[in-house]
Amino acid sequence: MRKDMLEKINPFVKAIAMILCCAILAATKSWRVNVSVLVGAFIMMIFFSRCSLKQLAGIFIPIVFISITVFISGLAYGDPEAASGSLYQVTSVYSALLLSTRILAYVSLGLLFALTMDPTEFVMSLMHQGRLKPKFAYGVLAAFNLIPTLRREWDEVVLAYHVRQKKTGIIPFGPLFNTLVNGIRWSENVAMAMESKGFDGESKRTYAMVTKIRPADILFAAGCGIFMIANIFILV
């Protein structure tokens, strides 16, 4: 059993499959379907990807607390127009379960995509399979690759303020302004570098990475659709 099967799936096909799963999930009103999607997504991530339990727990535990909060709120503020007595209690519990498990289901689908996706490969798949124009695709890649640089620049500016014994305040406008100015300068340098290399986004060019749709990608998308439809017929 390969532990990187999900990482091998075409990111564009994976994104479309997750969007369809979310759309089908939005059309259902069953907490059992939500739990089934949650369990299915976790099984896929644990056994068919390089995601570790520690990584999943670190991301998912805060979401569980949010889900518990929604469940308690659903119990406390149920539908006031529902029938009184035991029927009202059953309606409130069902509504609370539906809302709280819906959050967990959507987050699990999001994690299934985000944790098994390479950003560069995803942008390239948007360009090759999604017909995204190259100038937009490479612009997204350039902005994404500037994030670590901005983070490093922020740390250096804050350190410079501390060395000079200058207070940054609760909202550090000074370091924030300096970081944004440097970010604009770097983005202009990247744009000029692309133009100097003759990149206009219209002419034909070769690519270092070309993504393709394979039979395994189609099987993955079809399997996700079949799983969701089966859940509706069995659990709803």
MODELLER restraints for C-alpha pairs under 7 A, 6 or more apart:
rsr = mdl.restraints
at = mdl.atoms
rsr.add(forms.Gaussian(group=physical.xy_distance, feature=features.Distance(at['CA:2:A'], at['CA:48:A']), mean=6.36, stdev=0.5))
rsr.add(forms.Gaussian(group=physical.xy_distance, feature=features.Distance(at['CA:3:A'], at['CA:47:A']), mean=6.32, stdev=0.5))
rsr.add(forms.Gaussian(group=physical.xy_distance, feature=features.Distance(at['CA:3:A'], at['CA:48:A']), mean=4.68, stdev=0.5))
rsr.add(forms.Gaussian(group=physical.xy_distance, feature=features.Distance(at['CA:3:A'], at['CA:49:A']), mean=4.66, stdev=0.5))
rsr.add(forms.Gaussian(group=physical.xy_distance, feature=features.Distance(at['CA:3:A'], at['CA:50:A']), mean=5.59, stdev=0.5))
rsr.add(forms.Gaussian(group=physical.xy_distance, feature=features.Distance(at['CA:4:A'], at['CA:48:A']), mean=5.84, stdev=0.5))
rsr.add(forms.Gaussian(group=physical.xy_distance, feature=features.Distance(at['CA:4:A'], at['CA:49:A']), mean=4.43, stdev=0.5))
rsr.add(forms.Gaussian(group=physical.xy_distance, feature=features.Distance(at['CA:4:A'], at['CA:50:A']), mean=5.67, stdev=0.5))
rsr.add(forms.Gaussian(group=physical.xy_distance, feature=features.Distance(at['CA:5:A'], at['CA:48:A']), mean=5.40, stdev=0.5))
rsr.add(forms.Gaussian(group=physical.xy_distance, feature=features.Distance(at['CA:5:A'], at['CA:49:A']), mean=5.95, stdev=0.5))
rsr.add(forms.Gaussian(group=physical.xy_distance, feature=features.Distance(at['CA:6:A'], at['CA:48:A']), mean=6.08, stdev=0.5))
rsr.add(forms.Gaussian(group=physical.xy_distance, feature=features.Distance(at['CA:6:A'], at['CA:49:A']), mean=5.45, stdev=0.5))
rsr.add(forms.Gaussian(group=physical.xy_distance, feature=features.Distance(at['CA:6:A'], at['CA:116:A']), mean=6.02, stdev=0.5))
rsr.add(forms.Gaussian(group=physical.xy_distance, feature=features.Distance(at['CA:7:A'], at['CA:49:A']), mean=6.55, stdev=0.5))
rsr.add(forms.Gaussian(group=physical.xy_distance, feature=features.Distance(at['CA:7:A'], at['CA:116:A']), mean=4.96, stdev=0.5))
rsr.add(forms.Gaussian(group=physical.xy_distance, feature=features.Distance(at['CA:7:A'], at['CA:117:A']), mean=6.10, stdev=0.5))
rsr.add(forms.Gaussian(group=physical.xy_distance, feature=features.Distance(at['CA:9:A'], at['CA:217:A']), mean=5.46, stdev=0.5))
rsr.add(forms.Gaussian(group=physical.xy_distance, feature=features.Distance(at['CA:10:A'], at['CA:213:A']), mean=6.30, stdev=0.5))
rsr.add(forms.Gaussian(group=physical.xy_distance, feature=features.Distance(at['CA:10:A'], at['CA:217:A']), mean=6.12, stdev=0.5))
rsr.add(forms.Gaussian(group=physical.xy_distance, feature=features.Distance(at['CA:11:A'], at['CA:117:A']), mean=6.36, stdev=0.5))
rsr.add(forms.Gaussian(group=physical.xy_distance, feature=features.Distance(at['CA:11:A'], at['CA:121:A']), mean=6.97, stdev=0.5))
rsr.add(forms.Gaussian(group=physical.xy_distance, feature=features.Distance(at['CA:11:A'], at['CA:122:A']), mean=5.06, stdev=0.5))
rsr.add(forms.Gaussian(group=physical.xy_distance, feature=features.Distance(at['CA:11:A'], at['CA:125:A']), mean=6.39, stdev=0.5))
rsr.add(forms.Gaussian(group=physical.xy_distance, feature=features.Distance(at['CA:12:A'], at['CA:122:A']), mean=6.41, stdev=0.5))
rsr.add(forms.Gaussian(group=physical.xy_distance, feature=features.Distance(at['CA:12:A'], at['CA:125:A']), mean=5.57, stdev=0.5))
rsr.add(forms.Gaussian(group=physical.xy_distance, feature=features.Distance(at['CA:12:A'], at['CA:126:A']), mean=6.04, stdev=0.5))
rsr.add(forms.Gaussian(group=physical.xy_distance, feature=features.Distance(at['CA:12:A'], at['CA:129:A']), mean=6.92, stdev=0.5))
rsr.add(forms.Gaussian(group=physical.xy_distance, feature=features.Distance(at['CA:13:A'], at['CA:217:A']), mean=6.55, stdev=0.5))
rsr.add(forms.Gaussian(group=physical.xy_distance, feature=features.Distance(at['CA:13:A'], at['CA:221:A']), mean=6.86, stdev=0.5))
rsr.add(forms.Gaussian(group=physical.xy_distance, feature=features.Distance(at['CA:14:A'], at['CA:113:A']), mean=6.89, stdev=0.5))
rsr.add(forms.Gaussian(group=physical.xy_distance, feature=features.Distance(at['CA:14:A'], at['CA:221:A']), mean=6.89, stdev=0.5))
rsr.add(forms.Gaussian(group=physical.xy_distance, feature=features.Distance(at['CA:15:A'], at['CA:113:A']), mean=6.82, stdev=0.5))
rsr.add(forms.Gaussian(group=physical.xy_distance, feature=features.Distance(at['CA:17:A'], at['CA:221:A']), mean=5.19, stdev=0.5))
rsr.add(forms.Gaussian(group=physical.xy_distance, feature=features.Distance(at['CA:17:A'], at['CA:224:A']), mean=6.64, stdev=0.5))
rsr.add(forms.Gaussian(group=physical.xy_distance, feature=features.Distance(at['CA:18:A'], at['CA:109:A']), mean=6.44, stdev=0.5))
rsr.add(forms.Gaussian(group=physical.xy_distance, feature=features.Distance(at['CA:21:A'], at['CA:225:A']), mean=6.81, stdev=0.5))
rsr.add(forms.Gaussian(group=physical.xy_distance, feature=features.Distance(at['CA:21:A'], at['CA:228:A']), mean=6.65, stdev=0.5))
rsr.add(forms.Gaussian(group=physical.xy_distance, feature=features.Distance(at['CA:22:A'], at['CA:106:A']), mean=6.86, stdev=0.5))
rsr.add(forms.Gaussian(group=physical.xy_distance, feature=features.Distance(at['CA:29:A'], at['CA:98:A']), mean=6.97, stdev=0.5))
rsr.add(forms.Gaussian(group=physical.xy_distance, feature=features.Distance(at['CA:30:A'], at['CA:98:A']), mean=6.29, stdev=0.5))
rsr.add(forms.Gaussian(group=physical.xy_distance, feature=features.Distance(at['CA:30:A'], at['CA:236:A']), mean=5.91, stdev=0.5))
rsr.add(forms.Gaussian(group=physical.xy_distance, feature=features.Distance(at['CA:31:A'], at['CA:97:A']), mean=6.02, stdev=0.5))
rsr.add(forms.Gaussian(group=physical.xy_distance, feature=features.Distance(at['CA:31:A'], at['CA:98:A']), mean=4.58, stdev=0.5))
rsr.add(forms.Gaussian(group=physical.xy_distance, feature=features.Distance(at['CA:31:A'], at['CA:101:A']), mean=6.10, stdev=0.5))
rsr.add(forms.Gaussian(group=physical.xy_distance, feature=features.Distance(at['CA:32:A'], at['CA:235:A']), mean=6.16, stdev=0.5))
rsr.add(forms.Gaussian(group=physical.xy_distance, feature=features.Distance(at['CA:33:A'], at['CA:231:A']), mean=5.95, stdev=0.5))
rsr.add(forms.Gaussian(group=physical.xy_distance, feature=features.Distance(at['CA:33:A'], at['CA:232:A']), mean=6.89, stdev=0.5))
rsr.add(forms.Gaussian(group=physical.xy_distance, feature=features.Distance(at['CA:33:A'], at['CA:235:A']), mean=6.21, stdev=0.5))
rsr.add(forms.Gaussian(group=physical.xy_distance, feature=features.Distance(at['CA:34:A'], at['CA:101:A']), mean=5.63, stdev=0.5))
rsr.add(forms.Gaussian(group=physical.xy_distance, feature=features.Distance(at['CA:34:A'], at['CA:102:A']), mean=5.54, stdev=0.5))
rsr.add(forms.Gaussian(group=physical.xy_distance, feature=features.Distance(at['CA:34:A'], at['CA:105:A']), mean=5.27, stdev=0.5))
rsr.add(forms.Gaussian(group=physical.xy_distance, feature=features.Distance(at['CA:35:A'], at['CA:101:A']), mean=6.36, stdev=0.5))
rsr.add(forms.Gaussian(group=physical.xy_distance, feature=features.Distance(at['CA:35:A'], at['CA:105:A']), mean=6.74, stdev=0.5))
rsr.add(forms.Gaussian(group=physical.xy_distance, feature=features.Distance(at['CA:37:A'], at['CA:105:A']), mean=5.79, stdev=0.5))
rsr.add(forms.Gaussian(group=physical.xy_distance, feature=features.Distance(at['CA:38:A'], at['CA:104:A']), mean=6.48, stdev=0.5))
rsr.add(forms.Gaussian(group=physical.xy_distance, feature=features.Distance(at['CA:38:A'], at['CA:105:A']), mean=4.78, stdev=0.5))
rsr.add(forms.Gaussian(group=physical.xy_distance, feature=features.Distance(at['CA:38:A'], at['CA:108:A']), mean=5.75, stdev=0.5))
rsr.add(forms.Gaussian(group=physical.xy_distance, feature=features.Distance(at['CA:41:A'], at['CA:108:A']), mean=5.97, stdev=0.5))
rsr.add(forms.Gaussian(group=physical.xy_distance, feature=features.Distance(at['CA:41:A'], at['CA:109:A']), mean=6.37, stdev=0.5))
rsr.add(forms.Gaussian(group=physical.xy_distance, feature=features.Distance(at['CA:41:A'], at['CA:112:A']), mean=6.36, stdev=0.5))
rsr.add(forms.Gaussian(group=physical.xy_distance, feature=features.Distance(at['CA:45:A'], at['CA:51:A']), mean=6.04, stdev=0.5))
rsr.add(forms.Gaussian(group=physical.xy_distance, feature=features.Distance(at['CA:45:A'], at['CA:112:A']), mean=6.37, stdev=0.5))
rsr.add(forms.Gaussian(group=physical.xy_distance, feature=features.Distance(at['CA:46:A'], at['CA:52:A']), mean=6.77, stdev=0.5))
rsr.add(forms.Gaussian(group=physical.xy_distance, feature=features.Distance(at['CA:49:A'], at['CA:116:A']), mean=6.80, stdev=0.5))
rsr.add(forms.Gaussian(group=physical.xy_distance, feature=features.Distance(at['CA:51:A'], at['CA:115:A']), mean=6.97, stdev=0.5))
rsr.add(forms.Gaussian(group=physical.xy_distance, feature=features.Distance(at['CA:67:A'], at['CA:100:A']), mean=4.65, stdev=0.5))
rsr.add(forms.Gaussian(group=physical.xy_distance, feature=features.Distance(at['CA:67:A'], at['CA:101:A']), mean=6.96, stdev=0.5))
rsr.add(forms.Gaussian(group=physical.xy_distance, feature=features.Distance(at['CA:67:A'], at['CA:103:A']), mean=6.46, stdev=0.5))
rsr.add(forms.Gaussian(group=physical.xy_distance, feature=features.Distance(at['CA:67:A'], at['CA:104:A']), mean=6.93, stdev=0.5))
rsr.add(forms.Gaussian(group=physical.xy_distance, feature=features.Distance(at['CA:68:A'], at['CA:100:A']), mean=6.69, stdev=0.5))
rsr.add(forms.Gaussian(group=physical.xy_distance, feature=features.Distance(at['CA:70:A'], at['CA:96:A']), mean=6.99, stdev=0.5))
rsr.add(forms.Gaussian(group=physical.xy_distance, feature=features.Distance(at['CA:70:A'], at['CA:99:A']), mean=6.95, stdev=0.5))
rsr.add(forms.Gaussian(group=physical.xy_distance, feature=features.Distance(at['CA:70:A'], at['CA:100:A']), mean=5.54, stdev=0.5))
rsr.add(forms.Gaussian(group=physical.xy_distance, feature=features.Distance(at['CA:71:A'], at['CA:96:A']), mean=4.64, stdev=0.5))
rsr.add(forms.Gaussian(group=physical.xy_distance, feature=features.Distance(at['CA:71:A'], at['CA:97:A']), mean=6.19, stdev=0.5))
rsr.add(forms.Gaussian(group=physical.xy_distance, feature=features.Distance(at['CA:71:A'], at['CA:100:A']), mean=5.27, stdev=0.5))
rsr.add(forms.Gaussian(group=physical.xy_distance, feature=features.Distance(at['CA:74:A'], at['CA:92:A']), mean=6.45, stdev=0.5))
rsr.add(forms.Gaussian(group=physical.xy_distance, feature=features.Distance(at['CA:74:A'], at['CA:95:A']), mean=6.54, stdev=0.5))
rsr.add(forms.Gaussian(group=physical.xy_distance, feature=features.Distance(at['CA:74:A'], at['CA:96:A']), mean=4.35, stdev=0.5))
rsr.add(forms.Gaussian(group=physical.xy_distance, feature=features.Distance(at['CA:75:A'], at['CA:92:A']), mean=5.43, stdev=0.5))
rsr.add(forms.Gaussian(group=physical.xy_distance, feature=features.Distance(at['CA:75:A'], at['CA:93:A']), mean=6.00, stdev=0.5))
rsr.add(forms.Gaussian(group=physical.xy_distance, feature=features.Distance(at['CA:75:A'], at['CA:96:A']), mean=5.95, stdev=0.5))
rsr.add(forms.Gaussian(group=physical.xy_distance, feature=features.Distance(at['CA:78:A'], at['CA:92:A']), mean=4.85, stdev=0.5))
rsr.add(forms.Gaussian(group=physical.xy_distance, feature=features.Distance(at['CA:79:A'], at['CA:92:A']), mean=6.70, stdev=0.5))
rsr.add(forms.Gaussian(group=physical.xy_distance, feature=features.Distance(at['CA:82:A'], at['CA:88:A']), mean=5.54, stdev=0.5))
rsr.add(forms.Gaussian(group=physical.xy_distance, feature=features.Distance(at['CA:120:A'], at['CA:141:A']), mean=6.78, stdev=0.5))
rsr.add(forms.Gaussian(group=physical.xy_distance, feature=features.Distance(at['CA:123:A'], at['CA:137:A']), mean=5.96, stdev=0.5))
rsr.add(forms.Gaussian(group=physical.xy_distance, feature=features.Distance(at['CA:124:A'], at['CA:211:A']), mean=6.73, stdev=0.5))
rsr.add(forms.Gaussian(group=physical.xy_distance, feature=features.Distance(at['CA:125:A'], at['CA:211:A']), mean=5.52, stdev=0.5))
rsr.add(forms.Gaussian(group=physical.xy_distance, feature=features.Distance(at['CA:126:A'], at['CA:132:A']), mean=5.63, stdev=0.5))
rsr.add(forms.Gaussian(group=physical.xy_distance, feature=features.Distance(at['CA:127:A'], at['CA:133:A']), mean=6.21, stdev=0.5))
rsr.add(forms.Gaussian(group=physical.xy_distance, feature=features.Distance(at['CA:127:A'], at['CA:134:A']), mean=6.35, stdev=0.5))
rsr.add(forms.Gaussian(group=physical.xy_distance, feature=features.Distance(at['CA:127:A'], at['CA:137:A']), mean=6.42, stdev=0.5))
rsr.add(forms.Gaussian(group=physical.xy_distance, feature=features.Distance(at['CA:128:A'], at['CA:211:A']), mean=6.61, stdev=0.5))
rsr.add(forms.Gaussian(group=physical.xy_distance, feature=features.Distance(at['CA:133:A'], at['CA:201:A']), mean=6.91, stdev=0.5))
rsr.add(forms.Gaussian(group=physical.xy_distance, feature=features.Distance(at['CA:134:A'], at['CA:201:A']), mean=5.21, stdev=0.5))
rsr.add(forms.Gaussian(group=physical.xy_distance, feature=features.Distance(at['CA:135:A'], at['CA:201:A']), mean=4.70, stdev=0.5))
rsr.add(forms.Gaussian(group=physical.xy_distance, feature=features.Distance(at['CA:150:A'], at['CA:179:A']), mean=6.62, stdev=0.5))
rsr.add(forms.Gaussian(group=physical.xy_distance, feature=features.Distance(at['CA:150:A'], at['CA:183:A']), mean=6.54, stdev=0.5))
rsr.add(forms.Gaussian(group=physical.xy_distance, feature=features.Distance(at['CA:153:A'], at['CA:179:A']), mean=6.28, stdev=0.5))
rsr.add(forms.Gaussian(group=physical.xy_distance, feature=features.Distance(at['CA:154:A'], at['CA:175:A']), mean=6.68, stdev=0.5))
rsr.add(forms.Gaussian(group=physical.xy_distance, feature=features.Distance(at['CA:154:A'], at['CA:179:A']), mean=5.81, stdev=0.5))
rsr.add(forms.Gaussian(group=physical.xy_distance, feature=features.Distance(at['CA:157:A'], at['CA:175:A']), mean=5.68, stdev=0.5))
rsr.add(forms.Gaussian(group=physical.xy_distance, feature=features.Distance(at['CA:158:A'], at['CA:175:A']), mean=6.06, stdev=0.5))
rsr.add(forms.Gaussian(group=physical.xy_distance, feature=features.Distance(at['CA:168:A'], at['CA:174:A']), mean=6.82, stdev=0.5))
